[in-house]
Amino acid sequence: MQKKDFDQAIAAFDEALRLNPLYIEAFYSRAGAYEMQEQFDKALADYTQILTLSPRETVAFFNRACIFRKIGNIDAAIAEFTRAIEVKPDYGEAHFNRGAVYFSLGQLDQALEDYTYAREYLP
């Protein structure tokens, strides 16, 4: 990954997952490599697999939300940020990013509410 050889990194993560199909960090890393290659469907599949293995992984919800936002599926992005916040109400980054989505939609009351929470929870 550090060398930006994402194909080689993905192959290594594939092997790690072949050896241990429950290795959540390998799913996260492979999803990150897929995302860098703009293979968003494969990244989403890995984040979904993480949530199957560990349904309270707030970072997986957050990362899925970010991908949905990148590909223009705003409703799904809001839903995933919301799921992350439901699991971890003090997740400042999720509040901030959901606020940014609301702001871009002109939903200023919701944006202000999320920004207020983000300010409280972010360092």
TAJO-V906596 format. One record per pair of residues at least 12 apart in sequence whose C-alpha atoms are under 6 Angstrom apart, sorted by the first residue. I is the first residue (numbers start at 1). J is the second residue. D is the distance in Angstrom with one decimal. If there is no record, write none. Layout:
i = <I/I>
j = <J/J>
d = <D/D>
This chain:
i = <6/10/13/13/27/31/31/47/58/61/61/62/65/65/65/81/81/90/92/92/92/95/95/96/96/96/99/99/99>
j = <33/30/26/30/46/43/46/60/84/80/84/81/77/80/81/94/98/121/118/121/122/114/118/114/115/118/111/114/115>
d = <5.5/5.6/5.5/5.9/5.6/4.2/5.6/5.4/4.8/5.3/5.4/5.6/4.1/4.9/5.7/5.5/6.0/5.7/4.3/4.8/5.1/4.9/5.2/6.0/5.4/5.2/4.0/4.9/5.8>
